[in-house]
Each structure stands twice: as structure tokens, then as C-alpha cells.
Amino acid sequence: MSVQAYILIQTEVGKAGSVAKAVSAIAGVTLAEGVTGPYDVIMRAEAPSMEDFGRTVLSKVQGVAGITRTLTCPVTH
């Protein structure tokens, strides 16, 4: 069973569009959209295991310029 999670992203002012575009290009990301409210971008991603999720998705998201904070919410099945 694969690991799926939503990641809620806060960005620097005016960076939501560029952050959404950058994270959508990361392998494993299935959705990335700009939103209003306390977070600026919501993305969904999946990977074969939690270890893979951390290595292939989270580490790359953390390297995207303009992100100030993230909250990862794993999907329960």
C-alpha cells in the first residue's frame, strides 16, 4: 500500500503561484493548488513507503524557494 499525504504550505508574500508550480514538478506530487486562508498552497503526493516519501517528496519540497512553513497530513485508509 502506498503512502499518501496532503502537505499544507505557507509561502512568502506573492510566492504562492511559483511555489505551486515548483512543487507540482516534483515526482510523486499528484496535485498542487494555490488556496486562500492560513495556507497558500495545498499539495497531495504519494510514494511507495514512508521512507520513500521522505526521501523523494519531502526533501525536495523543503528545498523549494519561497516556502516558509509546511504541515504534512498523511492520509489514513
Residue, then its C-alpha position, 0 to 999 in steps of 0.5 A: m500500500s502506498v503512502q499518501a499525504y496532503i502537505l499544507i504550505q505557507t509561502e512568502v508574500g506573492k510566492a504562492g503561484s511559483v511555489a505551486k508550480a515548483v512543487s507540482a514538478i516534483a515526482g510523486v506530487t499528484l496535485a498542487e493548488g494555490v488556496t486562500g486562508p492560513y495556507d497558500v498552497i495545498m499539495r497531495a503526493e504519494a510514494p511507495s513507503m514512508e521512507d520513500f516519501g521522505r526521501t523523494v517528496l519531502s526533501k525536495v519540497q523543503g528545498v523549494a524557494g519561497i516556502t516558509r512553513t509546511l504541515t504534512c497530513p498523511v492520509t489514513h485508509 
